[in-house]
Amino acid sequence: MDVDPVFAGKLADARSRLYPIHIGRKGNLQEWFQDWQSPEPGHRHLSHLYGVFPGKQFSPLITPEMAEAAKQALRLRDVGSFGWSLGWKAACWARLREGDEAFRRLSLQITYANPEWEREHDTWFFPNLFNADPPFVILNGNAMVTAAISEMLLQSQLNGIDLLPALPHVWQEGSAQGLRARGGFEVNIEWEAGCLQRAQIKSLLGRRARVRSKTAIEVTSGGKSINTKIGEEWVEFDTTPGSIYQIGPAGGPVHTVGT
């Protein structure tokens, strides 16, 4: 990749002069330069939480203190405001590995809005599943619903594949097919009793796969065991383009809801 050193230097200088992120007096990720009291606690915009979603700056896995501050910022925002914003809040809660909180926001967003009468407050989905933010359809709401659900089932923003990172307790069993993970992987997942039963990972680019697991798992392909590198919470293995790899528990479930 070609880099313009002059332009890159200007960007680095501008970044160094940005006001650093602070934790406010209420334990929240501070939104403004000053630690002001918000006049609209349930406001729909979450610009200060970009580092949670869609960014990857803050996570319980790498920045636990800032992740807790982000949770507090979301609590102070509560669940009010527009439908598309509920989807954004759900995606943030999923990135923070709080599946039940994410599900609560999704449940509030996916509520029936009858198009034949004046839209009632806090009803956000038309019968055709278009998001019903007033005074018109805002497709951000539909995009955020699918994004939030995907983040609850699979995350890959931290250089690895994390299966069921924010599964809510109400989804005790289920399956998902065709999820995409960064690095060129297509993933199918099945779970029962809140625990991963099996996953199938198809390598599209032949890159090395890294799967997060708090307990022992085994990796096979074509019925044969695959050599893996085992870390504290990760299992890594080489892949070839087009090959499919089966992930299953080695003597027990891979991980349970909320872990």
C-alpha positions in Angstrom: 0.0 0.0 0.0 1.3 3.4 -1.0 1.4 6.0 1.8 1.7 9.7 1.3 4.0 10.7 4.2 3.0 14.3 4.2 -0.7 13.6 4.4 -0.1 10.8 6.9 1.9 13.3 9.0 -1.0 15.8 9.0 -3.5 13.1 10.1 -1.2 12.0 12.9 -0.8 15.6 14.1 -4.6 16.1 14.0 -5.2 12.9 15.9 -2.7 13.9 18.6 -4.6 17.1 19.2 -8.0 15.5 19.7 -9.4 15.8 23.2 -8.9 12.5 25.1 -11.8 10.4 26.1 -12.8 10.8 29.8 -15.1 9.0 32.2 -17.7 11.4 33.7 -18.8 12.0 37.2 -21.6 9.4 36.9 -19.1 6.7 35.7 -20.2 7.1 32.1 -18.2 7.5 29.0 -18.2 11.3 28.7 -20.0 12.6 25.6 -18.8 16.2 25.5 -15.7 18.3 26.2 -17.4 19.4 29.5 -19.1 16.9 31.8 -22.5 18.5 31.2 -25.8 17.2 32.5 -27.8 16.0 29.4 -31.0 17.9 28.8 -32.3 14.9 26.8 -31.2 11.7 28.5 -32.9 9.4 26.0 -31.6 11.1 22.9 -31.2 8.9 19.8 -27.6 9.8 18.9 -24.7 7.8 20.3 -21.7 9.4 18.7 -19.6 9.0 21.8 -20.2 5.3 21.6 -18.8 4.9 18.1 -15.8 3.2 19.7 -18.1 0.4 20.9 -20.1 0.0 17.7 -19.4 0.1 14.8 -15.9 0.8 16.0 -13.7 -1.5 18.0 -11.9 0.8 20.4 -13.7 -0.3 23.5 -14.5 -3.9 24.6 -14.8 -5.8 27.8 -12.0 -8.1 26.5 -9.4 -5.3 25.9 -10.6 -2.2 27.8 -12.7 -3.4 30.7 -12.8 0.0 32.5 -13.9 1.9 29.4 -16.4 -0.8 28.5 -18.0 -0.4 32.0 -18.2 3.4 31.3 -19.8 2.7 28.0 -22.4 0.5 29.7 -23.2 3.3 32.1 -23.5 5.8 29.2 -26.1 3.5 27.7 -28.0 3.1 31.0 -28.2 6.9 31.2 -29.5 7.0 27.6 -32.1 4.5 28.7 -34.3 3.0 26.0 -36.2 6.0 24.7 -36.1 7.8 21.4 -36.5 6.5 17.8 -36.7 3.0 16.5 -33.4 3.0 14.6 -31.7 4.3 17.7 -33.0 1.3 19.7 -31.2 -0.9 17.1 -28.0 1.0 17.5 -28.3 0.7 21.3 -28.9 -3.1 20.9 -25.8 -3.4 18.8 -23.7 -1.5 21.4 -25.0 -3.8 24.2 -24.1 -6.8 22.0 -20.6 -5.6 21.6 -20.4 -5.2 25.3 -21.4 -8.8 25.6 -24.7 -8.1 27.3 -27.2 -10.2 25.4 -30.2 -9.6 27.6 -29.8 -5.9 27.4 -29.5 -6.1 23.6 -32.6 -8.3 23.4 -34.6 -5.8 25.5 -33.8 -3.0 23.0 -34.7 -5.2 20.0 -38.0 -6.2 21.6 -38.9 -2.6 22.0 -38.0 -1.8 18.4 -39.8 -4.7 16.7 -43.3 -3.6 17.8 -46.2 -3.4 15.4 -47.2 -0.1 13.9 -50.5 -0.1 12.0 -50.1 2.0 8.8 -53.9 2.6 8.6 -54.1 4.9 11.6 -52.0 7.6 13.1 -48.8 6.0 14.3 -48.9 5.4 18.1 -45.9 6.3 20.2 -43.2 3.6 20.6 -44.4 1.4 17.7 -41.6 1.0 15.2 -42.3 -1.7 12.6 -44.9 -1.8 9.8 -46.5 -5.1 8.7 -44.0 -5.3 5.8 -41.1 -5.1 8.3 -40.1 -1.6 7.2 -38.9 0.5 10.1 -41.7 3.1 11.0 -39.7 6.0 12.4 -41.8 9.2 12.0 -42.6 10.9 9.8 -41.3 8.4 7.2 -39.6 5.1 6.8 -35.9 5.2 7.9 -34.1 2.1 6.7 -31.4 2.6 9.3 -33.8 0.9 11.6 -33.9 -2.3 9.5 -30.1 -2.3 9.0 -29.5 -1.9 12.8 -31.9 -4.8 13.6 -30.0 -7.2 11.4 -26.6 -5.8 12.6 -27.6 -6.1 16.3 -28.8 -9.7 15.8 -25.6 -10.6 13.9 -23.4 -9.1 16.7 -25.3 -11.1 19.3 -24.5 -14.4 17.5 -21.0 -13.7 16.1 -18.3 -11.1 16.5 -15.0 -10.8 14.7 -13.8 -7.3 15.2 -11.0 -8.3 17.6 -8.9 -10.4 15.2 -10.8 -13.6 15.7 -14.1 -15.4 15.5 -16.2 -15.2 18.7 -19.2 -17.5 18.7 -22.4 -16.6 20.6 -20.7 -13.6 22.4 -24.0 -12.0 23.5 -26.7 -14.7 23.4 -29.7 -13.7 25.5 -31.2 -16.2 27.9 -34.5 -16.2 26.0 -32.8 -17.7 22.9 -32.1 -21.1 24.6 -31.9 -22.9 21.3 -31.5 -22.0 17.7 -29.3 -21.9 14.7 -27.9 -19.3 12.2 -26.5 -19.9 8.8 -24.4 -17.8 6.5 -22.9 -15.3 9.0 -19.7 -13.6 7.8 -16.6 -13.1 9.9 -13.7 -10.8 9.1 -10.8 -12.5 7.4 -13.0 -14.3 4.8 -15.0 -16.8 6.7 -18.6 -18.0 6.4 -20.0 -19.4 9.7 -23.0 -21.6 10.6 -23.9 -22.0 14.3 -26.2 -24.3 16.3 -26.9 -24.1 20.0 -29.0 -25.8 22.6 -29.8 -24.9 26.3 -27.8 -21.7 25.8 -24.6 -23.6 24.8 -22.9 -23.9 21.5 -23.3 -27.4 20.1 -21.5 -27.1 16.8 -20.3 -24.6 14.3 -19.2 -24.8 10.7 -16.6 -22.4 9.3 -15.9 -22.2 5.6 -12.7 -20.5 4.7 -13.1 -18.3 1.6 -9.6 -16.9 1.4 -7.4 -19.5 3.1 -6.3 -17.3 6.0 -5.5 -18.6 9.5 -8.6 -18.9 11.6 -8.7 -17.9 15.3 -11.8 -19.0 17.3 -12.5 -17.8 20.8 -13.4 -20.5 23.4 -13.3 -20.5 27.2 -13.4 -24.3 27.2 -11.8 -27.1 25.1 -13.0 -27.5 21.5 -12.0 -29.8 18.7 -11.6 -28.9 15.1 -12.1 -31.3 12.3 -12.3 -31.1 8.5 -13.5 -34.0 6.3 -13.7 -36.2 9.4 -10.0 -35.7 10.3 -8.6 -33.8 13.3 -6.9 -30.4 12.5 -3.7 -29.3 14.2 -4.5 -26.3 16.4 -2.6 -23.8 18.4 -4.3 -23.5 21.8 -4.0 -20.2 23.7 -5.6 -19.0 26.9 -9.0 -18.3 25.3 -8.3 -18.9 21.6 -7.8 -21.8 19.2 -6.0 -21.1 16.0 -5.5 -23.3 12.9 -4.5 -22.9 9.2 -7.1 -23.1 6.5 -7.3 -23.6 2.8 -9.6 -21.7 0.4 -13.0 -23.5 0.1 -12.4 -25.9 2.9 -15.0 -26.4 5.7 -14.1 -26.9 9.3 -16.3 -28.3 12.0 -16.0 -26.8 15.5 -17.4 -28.9 18.4 -17.1 -29.3 22.2 -14.4 -31.5 23.5 -16.1 -33.1 26.4 -18.6 -30.3 27.0 -20.3 -27.1 25.7 -18.0 -24.5 24.2 -19.4 -21.7 26.3 -22.7 -20.8 28.0 -25.0 -17.8 27.8 -23.5 -14.7 29.3 -19.8 -15.8 29.4 
